[in-house]
Amino acid sequence: MNVELLSVERLCFCAFEIFMLCSFFQSMFQRRVGKKKFAAYFMAMTVFVFLENSFGNTVLNLLLIPFMCILFSVMAFRISFR
């Protein structure tokens, strides 16, 4: 079975995953940054998830993706840990 790990479809799925994360947090929190910086964070996170998924390593996914999603959420939204 030949699975293409670097494809446009996978990039679109990664962007949709980050979009769902953003829409979830936007319903509860205000954005911390402006539109341009938020778009830059969004694109950087999408590329990071896409490149990390291209390795095809499940353990790496389980370790890095939650950490990066938390980091992205804290940087982009006004989230308090209290």
C-alpha positions as CSV (number, residue, x, y, z in Angstrom):
1,M,0.0,0.0,0.0
2,N,1.6,3.3,-1.1
3,V,0.4,6.2,1.0
4,E,1.4,9.7,-0.2
5,L,2.4,11.6,2.9
6,L,3.2,14.8,1.2
7,S,0.1,15.8,-0.7
8,V,-2.2,18.8,-1.1
9,E,-5.1,16.8,0.5
10,R,-3.2,16.2,3.7
11,L,-2.2,19.9,3.8
12,C,-5.9,20.8,3.5
13,F,-6.8,18.4,6.3
14,C,-4.1,19.9,8.5
15,A,-5.4,23.4,7.8
16,F,-8.9,22.2,8.6
17,E,-7.7,20.7,11.9
18,I,-6.2,24.0,13.0
19,F,-9.3,25.8,11.8
20,M,-11.5,23.6,14.1
21,L,-9.1,24.3,17.0
22,C,-9.4,28.1,16.3
23,S,-13.2,28.0,16.0
24,F,-13.4,26.1,19.3
25,F,-11.3,28.6,21.2
26,Q,-12.8,31.7,19.5
27,S,-16.2,30.7,20.9
28,M,-14.8,31.0,24.5
29,F,-11.8,33.4,24.3
30,Q,-10.8,36.7,22.7
31,R,-7.8,36.7,20.3
32,R,-4.7,38.1,21.8
33,V,-3.1,39.2,18.5
34,G,-4.2,41.0,15.4
35,K,-5.5,39.5,12.2
36,K,-2.1,39.4,10.4
37,K,-0.2,37.9,13.2
38,F,-3.1,35.4,13.8
39,A,-2.9,34.4,10.1
40,A,0.9,34.0,10.4
41,Y,0.4,31.8,13.5
42,F,-2.3,29.8,11.7
43,M,-0.1,29.2,8.6
44,A,2.9,28.3,10.7
45,M,0.9,25.8,12.8
46,T,-0.6,24.3,9.7
47,V,2.8,23.8,8.1
48,F,4.2,22.4,11.4
49,V,1.4,19.8,11.7
50,F,1.8,18.9,8.0
51,L,5.5,18.4,8.2
52,E,5.3,16.5,11.5
53,N,2.6,14.2,10.0
54,S,4.7,13.6,7.0
55,F,7.1,11.5,9.1
56,G,4.4,9.0,9.7
57,N,5.5,8.3,13.2
58,T,2.6,7.8,15.7
59,V,4.7,8.4,18.8
60,L,6.0,11.6,17.4
61,N,2.4,12.7,16.7
62,L,1.3,11.9,20.2
63,L,4.2,13.8,21.8
64,L,4.4,16.9,19.6
65,I,0.9,17.7,18.3
66,P,-0.8,18.3,21.7
67,F,2.2,20.4,22.9
68,M,2.1,22.6,19.8
69,C,-1.7,23.0,19.9
70,I,-1.4,24.2,23.5
71,L,1.4,26.6,22.6
72,F,-0.6,27.9,19.6
73,S,-3.7,28.4,21.7
74,V,-1.8,30.3,24.5
75,M,0.0,32.5,22.0
76,A,-3.1,33.3,19.9
77,F,-5.9,33.6,22.5
78,R,-6.3,35.3,25.9
79,I,-6.3,32.1,27.9
80,S,-5.8,32.1,31.7
81,F,-4.7,29.0,33.5
82,R,-6.5,30.0,36.7
